[in-house]
Amino acid sequence: MAFVPVPKDLNRVKTKVMFNLIKRQLICFAVAAVIGVPVYFLTKPSLGITTAAMLMVVLMLPCIFFALYEKDGQPAEKVLDHMIKAMFLRDSGSISTTTKDYIIGYQDLQGIGMTNQLALPTLIALCSIALNKPTLSNLAVLGEISISGMILKVNELANALQVCLDSGAKKVLLSITSAGDLATVPAELIGCFNIVFYQSAEDAVFKALGVD
């Protein structure tokens, strides 16, 4: 019996255009060739074959990096954008470690084991404490952020929503990256919640605190 492997995350399936490469990779490799090859032939007489070849490779590497690198389903430029914003543009002066003590407690209410996806709820809790503003009542937060600030999908969304229902949640804060997976969730389960989508960590904080 033959088996055909089907990717679990269909959003990461991309159409190959030519030479088993996607459109983005073809464009990046073409740009790398346009930049590197002329430089090699122009500098070979004066620099020599070895030095000219090394210069060509160095000039082509950025294009190759942007063609091949991907993390959490996002291309290199988005990853770099998230990292720059996380390091330089998102520091909050409202959260002080010298004038306030922050105590955040987590409980395994269902007795099924603690999740390891707590970065986003922790961020929301810290902002709630710093701004002295409570989160919305009966709210469950689903989704996660990476260290670079990227929004990650919810694994096994139907099971996660069932746990939210069993815990008494009425509102669910859900990452926009998981919107497509709602098709796999029974309609009667979706109908139990007021689902609010967020597109970034800041957006999640604002919506969790009920701030427009």
CYANA upper distance limits for C-alpha pairs under 8 A (distance plus 0.5 A):
  7 PRO  CA     13 VAL  CA      8.06
  9 ASP  CA     13 VAL  CA      8.07
 12 ARG  CA     73 GLY  CA      6.78
 14 LYS  CA     22 ILE  CA      7.36
 15 THR  CA     22 ILE  CA      6.53
 16 LYS  CA     20 ASN  CA      5.88
 16 LYS  CA     21 LEU  CA      5.59
 16 LYS  CA     22 ILE  CA      4.91
 16 LYS  CA     23 LYS  CA      7.61
 17 VAL  CA     21 LEU  CA      6.41
 17 VAL  CA     22 ILE  CA      5.78
 17 VAL  CA     23 LYS  CA      6.42
 18 MET  CA     22 ILE  CA      7.59
 18 MET  CA     26 LEU  CA      8.30
 21 LEU  CA     25 GLN  CA      6.50
 21 LEU  CA     26 LEU  CA      6.84
 22 ILE  CA     26 LEU  CA      6.90
 23 LYS  CA     27 ILE  CA      6.82
 24 ARG  CA     28 CYS  CA      6.78
 24 ARG  CA     67 ALA  CA      6.93
 25 GLN  CA     29 PHE  CA      6.53
 25 GLN  CA     67 ALA  CA      5.08
 25 GLN  CA     68 LEU  CA      7.41
 26 LEU  CA     30 ALA  CA      6.55
 26 LEU  CA     67 ALA  CA      8.38
 27 ILE  CA     31 VAL  CA      6.69
 28 CYS  CA     32 ALA  CA      6.65
 28 CYS  CA     63 CYS  CA      5.82
 28 CYS  CA     64 ILE  CA      7.02
 28 CYS  CA     66 PHE  CA      7.50
 28 CYS  CA     67 ALA  CA      5.92
 29 PHE  CA     33 ALA  CA      6.72
 29 PHE  CA     63 CYS  CA      7.10
 29 PHE  CA     64 ILE  CA      6.84
 29 PHE  CA     67 ALA  CA      7.53
 30 ALA  CA     34 VAL  CA      6.70
 31 VAL  CA     35 ILE  CA      6.68
 31 VAL  CA     63 CYS  CA      7.47
 32 ALA  CA     36 GLY  CA      6.34
 32 ALA  CA     59 LEU  CA      8.06
 32 ALA  CA     60 MET  CA      5.25
 32 ALA  CA     61 LEU  CA      8.18
 32 ALA  CA     63 CYS  CA      5.99
 32 ALA  CA     64 ILE  CA      7.50
 33 ALA  CA     37 VAL  CA      6.00
 33 ALA  CA     60 MET  CA      7.69
 34 VAL  CA     38 PRO  CA      7.32
 35 ILE  CA     39 VAL  CA      7.22
 35 ILE  CA     56 MET  CA      8.46
 35 ILE  CA     59 LEU  CA      7.55
 35 ILE  CA     60 MET  CA      7.37
 36 GLY  CA     40 TYR  CA      6.77
 36 GLY  CA     55 LEU  CA      8.48
 36 GLY  CA     56 MET  CA      5.11
 36 GLY  CA     57 VAL  CA      7.42
 36 GLY  CA     59 LEU  CA      6.51
 36 GLY  CA     60 MET  CA      6.17
 37 VAL  CA     41 PHE  CA      7.04
 37 VAL  CA     56 MET  CA      7.21
 38 PRO  CA     42 LEU  CA      6.52
 39 VAL  CA     43 THR  CA      6.47
 39 VAL  CA     52 ALA  CA      8.04
 39 VAL  CA     55 LEU  CA      8.34
 39 VAL  CA     56 MET  CA      6.79
 40 TYR  CA     44 LYS  CA      6.30
 40 TYR  CA     52 ALA  CA      5.60
 40 TYR  CA     53 ALA  CA      6.48
 40 TYR  CA     55 LEU  CA      7.79
 40 TYR  CA     56 MET  CA      6.09
 41 PHE  CA     45 PRO  CA      8.17
 41 PHE  CA     52 ALA  CA      8.23
 43 THR  CA     47 LEU  CA      6.18
 43 THR  CA     48 GLY  CA      7.87
 43 THR  CA     52 ALA  CA      6.18
 44 LYS  CA     48 GLY  CA      5.25
 44 LYS  CA     49 ILE  CA      5.77
 44 LYS  CA     51 THR  CA      8.17
 44 LYS  CA     52 ALA  CA      5.71
 44 LYS  CA     53 ALA  CA      8.47
 45 PRO  CA     49 ILE  CA      8.31
 47 LEU  CA     51 THR  CA      6.28
 47 LEU  CA     52 ALA  CA      6.41
 48 GLY  CA     52 ALA  CA      6.47
 49 ILE  CA     53 ALA  CA      6.48
 50 THR  CA     54 MET  CA      6.74
 51 THR  CA     55 LEU  CA      6.66
 52 ALA  CA     56 MET  CA      6.66
 53 ALA  CA     57 VAL  CA      6.77
 54 MET  CA     58 VAL  CA      6.74
 55 LEU  CA     59 LEU  CA      6.74
 56 MET  CA     60 MET  CA      6.70
 57 VAL  CA     61 LEU  CA      6.54
 58 VAL  CA     62 PRO  CA      8.35
 60 MET  CA     64 ILE  CA      6.88
 61 LEU  CA     65 PHE  CA      6.51
 62 PRO  CA     66 PHE  CA      6.78
 63 CYS  CA     67 ALA  CA      6.64
 64 ILE  CA     68 LEU  CA      6.71
 65 PHE  CA     69 TYR  CA      6.12
 65 PHE  CA     76 ALA  CA      8.12
 66 PHE  CA     75 PRO  CA      7.72
 66 PHE  CA     76 ALA  CA      6.00
 66 PHE  CA     77 GLU  CA      7.70
 69 TYR  CA     75 PRO  CA      6.95
 69 TYR  CA     76 ALA  CA      6.12
 70 GLU  CA     74 GLN  CA      6.03
 70 GLU  CA     75 PRO  CA      5.21
 70 GLU  CA     76 ALA  CA      6.22
 71 LYS  CA     75 PRO  CA      7.19
 71 LYS  CA     76 ALA  CA      7.98
 71 LYS  CA     79 VAL  CA      7.68
 72 ASP  CA    152 LEU  CA      7.51
 74 GLN  CA     78 LYS  CA      6.80
 74 GLN  CA     79 VAL  CA      7.12
 75 PRO  CA     79 VAL  CA      6.94
 76 ALA  CA     80 LEU  CA      6.67
 77 GLU  CA     81 ASP  CA      6.56
 78 LYS  CA     82 HIS  CA      6.65
 79 VAL  CA     83 MET  CA      6.73
 79 VAL  CA    148 SER  CA      7.68
 79 VAL  CA    150 MET  CA      7.89
 80 LEU  CA     84 ILE  CA      6.59
 81 ASP  CA     85 LYS  CA      6.69
 82 HIS  CA     86 ALA  CA      6.47
 82 HIS  CA    148 SER  CA      6.04
 82 HIS  CA    149 GLY  CA      5.99
 82 HIS  CA    150 MET  CA      6.89
 83 MET  CA     87 MET  CA      6.59
 83 MET  CA    148 SER  CA      5.12
 83 MET  CA    149 GLY  CA      7.24
 84 ILE  CA     88 PHE  CA      6.37
 84 ILE  CA     89 LEU  CA      7.71
 85 LYS  CA     89 LEU  CA      5.16
 85 LYS  CA     90 ARG  CA      6.48
 86 ALA  CA     90 ARG  CA      5.99
 86 ALA  CA     91 ASP  CA      8.16
 86 ALA  CA    148 SER  CA      6.61
 86 ALA  CA    149 GLY  CA      6.66
 87 MET  CA     91 ASP  CA      8.06
 94 SER  CA    130 ALA  CA      6.76
 94 SER  CA    131 LEU  CA      7.90
 95 ILE  CA    126 LEU  CA      8.19
 95 ILE  CA    127 CYS  CA      7.88
 95 ILE  CA    130 ALA  CA      5.98
 96 SER  CA    100 LYS  CA      6.76
 96 SER  CA    130 ALA  CA      8.28
 97 THR  CA    101 ASP  CA      7.26
102 TYR  CA    126 LEU  CA      7.78
102 TYR  CA    129 ILE  CA      7.95
104 ILE  CA    122 THR  CA      8.08
104 ILE  CA    125 ALA  CA      7.82
107 GLN  CA    114 MET  CA      8.23
108 ASP  CA    112 ILE  CA      7.45
108 ASP  CA    113 GLY  CA      6.74
108 ASP  CA    114 MET  CA      6.29
109 LEU  CA    167 SER  CA      7.92
110 GLN  CA    163 VAL  CA      8.26
110 GLN  CA    167 SER  CA      7.97
117 GLN  CA    143 GLY  CA      8.08
117 GLN  CA    144 GLU  CA      6.42
118 LEU  CA    122 THR  CA      6.43
118 LEU  CA    144 GLU  CA      7.62
119 ALA  CA    123 LEU  CA      6.72
119 ALA  CA    144 GLU  CA      6.90
119 ALA  CA    145 ILE  CA      6.89
119 ALA  CA    146 SER  CA      8.40
120 LEU  CA    124 ILE  CA      6.75
120 LEU  CA    141 VAL  CA      8.49
120 LEU  CA    143 GLY  CA      7.92
120 LEU  CA    144 GLU  CA      5.99
120 LEU  CA    145 ILE  CA      6.44
120 LEU  CA    201 ALA  CA      7.61
121 PRO  CA    125 ALA  CA      6.57
121 PRO  CA    141 VAL  CA      7.10
122 THR  CA    126 LEU  CA      6.63
123 LEU  CA    127 CYS  CA      6.75
123 LEU  CA    205 VAL  CA      8.14
124 ILE  CA    128 SER  CA      6.56
124 ILE  CA    204 ALA  CA      8.16
124 ILE  CA    205 VAL  CA      5.79
124 ILE  CA    208 ALA  CA      7.70
125 ALA  CA    129 ILE  CA      6.74
126 LEU  CA    130 ALA  CA      6.57
127 CYS  CA    131 LEU  CA      6.42
127 CYS  CA    205 VAL  CA      7.83
128 SER  CA    132 ASN  CA      6.18
128 SER  CA    133 LYS  CA      5.59
128 SER  CA    134 PRO  CA      6.18
128 SER  CA    135 THR  CA      7.21
128 SER  CA    209 LEU  CA      7.54
129 ILE  CA    133 LYS  CA      7.23
129 ILE  CA    134 PRO  CA      8.21
133 LYS  CA    209 LEU  CA      7.25
134 PRO  CA    209 LEU  CA      6.76
135 THR  CA    139 LEU  CA      8.12
135 THR  CA    208 ALA  CA      5.88
135 THR  CA    209 LEU  CA      4.90
135 THR  CA    210 GLY  CA      7.49
136 LEU  CA    208 ALA  CA      6.42
136 LEU  CA    209 LEU  CA      6.38
136 LEU  CA    210 GLY  CA      6.81
138 ASN  CA    168 GLY  CA      7.31
138 ASN  CA    169 ALA  CA      5.20
138 ASN  CA    170 LYS  CA      5.83
138 ASN  CA    171 LYS  CA      6.62
139 LEU  CA    169 ALA  CA      6.08
139 LEU  CA    170 LYS  CA      6.81
139 LEU  CA    171 LYS  CA      5.29
139 LEU  CA    172 VAL  CA      6.27
139 LEU  CA    173 LEU  CA      7.72
139 LEU  CA    208 ALA  CA      8.16
140 ALA  CA    164 CYS  CA      6.96
140 ALA  CA    169 ALA  CA      6.39
140 ALA  CA    170 LYS  CA      8.29
140 ALA  CA    171 LYS  CA      6.73
140 ALA  CA    172 VAL  CA      5.31
140 ALA  CA    173 LEU  CA      6.63
141 VAL  CA    172 VAL  CA      6.41
141 VAL  CA    173 LEU  CA      5.27
141 VAL  CA    174 LEU  CA      7.04
142 LEU  CA    154 VAL  CA      7.12
142 LEU  CA    160 ALA  CA      8.37
142 LEU  CA    172 VAL  CA      7.54
142 LEU  CA    173 LEU  CA      6.40
142 LEU  CA    174 LEU  CA      5.64
142 LEU  CA    175 SER  CA      7.40
143 GLY  CA    151 ILE  CA      7.74
143 GLY  CA    152 LEU  CA      6.56
143 GLY  CA    153 LYS  CA      6.28
143 GLY  CA    154 VAL  CA      5.56
143 GLY  CA    174 LEU  CA      6.66
143 GLY  CA    175 SER  CA      6.04
144 GLU  CA    151 ILE  CA      6.45
144 GLU  CA    152 LEU  CA      5.67
144 GLU  CA    153 LYS  CA      7.54
144 GLU  CA    154 VAL  CA      7.96
144 GLU  CA    175 SER  CA      8.48
145 ILE  CA    149 GLY  CA      5.98
145 ILE  CA    150 MET  CA      5.77
145 ILE  CA    151 ILE  CA      5.16
145 ILE  CA    152 LEU  CA      6.20
145 ILE  CA    201 ALA  CA      7.60
146 SER  CA    150 MET  CA      5.71
146 SER  CA    151 ILE  CA      7.17
146 SER  CA    152 LEU  CA      7.54
149 GLY  CA    200 SER  CA      8.40
149 GLY  CA    201 ALA  CA      7.54
150 MET  CA    200 SER  CA      8.04
151 ILE  CA    175 SER  CA      7.44
151 ILE  CA    177 THR  CA      7.76
151 ILE  CA    199 GLN  CA      7.97
151 ILE  CA    200 SER  CA      6.94
151 ILE  CA    201 ALA  CA      7.86
152 LEU  CA    175 SER  CA      7.96
152 LEU  CA    177 THR  CA      7.42
153 LYS  CA    175 SER  CA      7.22
153 LYS  CA    177 THR  CA      6.03
153 LYS  CA    178 SER  CA      5.73
154 VAL  CA    160 ALA  CA      8.49
154 VAL  CA    175 SER  CA      8.17
154 VAL  CA    178 SER  CA      6.60
155 ASN  CA    160 ALA  CA      8.36
156 GLU  CA    160 ALA  CA      6.85
157 LEU  CA    161 LEU  CA      6.63
157 LEU  CA    178 SER  CA      8.38
157 LEU  CA    181 ASP  CA      7.45
157 LEU  CA    182 LEU  CA      7.95
157 LEU  CA    185 VAL  CA      7.72
158 ALA  CA    162 GLN  CA      6.74
158 ALA  CA    182 LEU  CA      8.38
158 ALA  CA    184 THR  CA      7.58
158 ALA  CA    185 VAL  CA      5.55
158 ALA  CA    186 PRO  CA      8.10
159 ASN  CA    163 VAL  CA      6.87
160 ALA  CA    164 CYS  CA      6.87
161 LEU  CA    165 LEU  CA      6.72
161 LEU  CA    189 LEU  CA      7.97
161 LEU  CA    190 ILE  CA      8.47
162 GLN  CA    166 ASP  CA      6.71
162 GLN  CA    189 LEU  CA      7.80
163 VAL  CA    167 SER  CA      6.64
164 CYS  CA    168 GLY  CA      6.97
164 CYS  CA    169 ALA  CA      5.87
164 CYS  CA    172 VAL  CA      8.48
165 LEU  CA    169 ALA  CA      6.00
165 LEU  CA    170 LYS  CA      7.92
165 LEU  CA    192 CYS  CA      7.99
169 ALA  CA    193 PHE  CA      8.06
170 LYS  CA    192 CYS  CA      7.45
170 LYS  CA    193 PHE  CA      5.57
170 LYS  CA    194 ASN  CA      6.84
171 LYS  CA    193 PHE  CA      5.83
171 LYS  CA    194 ASN  CA      5.18
171 LYS  CA    195 ILE  CA      6.36
171 LYS  CA    196 VAL  CA      7.91
172 VAL  CA    193 PHE  CA      6.96
172 VAL  CA    194 ASN  CA      6.72
172 VAL  CA    195 ILE  CA      5.33
172 VAL  CA    196 VAL  CA      6.61
173 LEU  CA    195 ILE  CA      6.61
173 LEU  CA    196 VAL  CA      5.47
173 LEU  CA    197 PHE  CA      6.37
173 LEU  CA    198 TYR  CA      7.47
173 LEU  CA    204 ALA  CA      7.81
173 LEU  CA    207 LYS  CA      8.42
173 LEU  CA    208 ALA  CA      7.77
174 LEU  CA    178 SER  CA      7.55
174 LEU  CA    179 ALA  CA      8.32
174 LEU  CA    195 ILE  CA      7.28
174 LEU  CA    196 VAL  CA      6.55
174 LEU  CA    197 PHE  CA      5.36
174 LEU  CA    198 TYR  CA      6.74
175 SER  CA    179 ALA  CA      7.65
175 SER  CA    197 PHE  CA      6.00
175 SER  CA    198 TYR  CA      5.64
175 SER  CA    199 GLN  CA      6.78
176 ILE  CA    197 PHE  CA      5.89
176 ILE  CA    198 TYR  CA      6.19
176 ILE  CA    199 GLN  CA      6.10
177 THR  CA    199 GLN  CA      8.41
178 SER  CA    182 LEU  CA      7.66
179 ALA  CA    197 PHE  CA      8.47
181 ASP  CA    185 VAL  CA      7.81
182 LEU  CA    190 ILE  CA      8.43
185 VAL  CA    189 LEU  CA      7.46
185 VAL  CA    190 ILE  CA      7.38
186 PRO  CA    190 ILE  CA      7.06
187 ALA  CA    191 GLY  CA      6.64
188 GLU  CA    192 CYS  CA      7.23
189 LEU  CA    193 PHE  CA      8.14
196 VAL  CA    207 LYS  CA      8.43
198 TYR  CA    203 ASP  CA      6.04
198 TYR  CA    204 ALA  CA      5.70
198 TYR  CA    207 LYS  CA      8.11
199 GLN  CA    203 ASP  CA      6.61
199 GLN  CA    204 ALA  CA      7.75
200 SER  CA    204 ALA  CA      6.72
201 ALA  CA    205 VAL  CA      6.85
202 GLU  CA    206 PHE  CA      6.78
203 ASP  CA    207 LYS  CA      6.68
204 ALA  CA    208 ALA  CA      6.43
205 VAL  CA    209 LEU  CA      6.67
206 PHE  CA    210 GLY  CA      6.58
206 PHE  CA    211 VAL  CA      5.41
206 PHE  CA    212 ASP  CA      7.25
207 LYS  CA    211 VAL  CA      6.39
207 LYS  CA    212 ASP  CA      7.71
